[in-house]
């Protein structure tokens, strides 16, 4: 099974958002809960996302959290050392 990196997960979030709306601002403002600045940083893999933010993102995208996180590699042990 192939696992996703943080940047691939960010691309998944962006792809799901683009399927619903072309504009990041339009999408975020219509759904609420996450600012456009935060959403942009998430889509560009520039920020570690809090669990509560992931829950909000999955709700805004209308996908289950487990589907959003499917195949993401959470083993960051090599990055820490």
URWOMO-V603858 format. One record per backbone hydrogen bond with DSSP energy under -1.0 kcal/mol. NH is the residue of the N-H (numbers start at 1). CO is the residue of the C=O. Records with the same first field share a line. If there is no record, write none. Layout:
BEGIN
NH->CO ; CO
END
This chain:
BEGIN
4->71
9->5
10->6
11->7
12->8
13->9
14->10
15->11
16->12
17->13
18->14
19->15
20->17
21->17
27->23
28->24
29->25
30->26
31->27
32->28
39->35
40->36
41->37
42->38
43->39
44->40
45->42
46->41
54->50
55->51
56->52
57->53
58->54
59->55
60->56
61->57
63->58
68->64
69->65
72->69
73->4
76->74
80->76
81->77
END
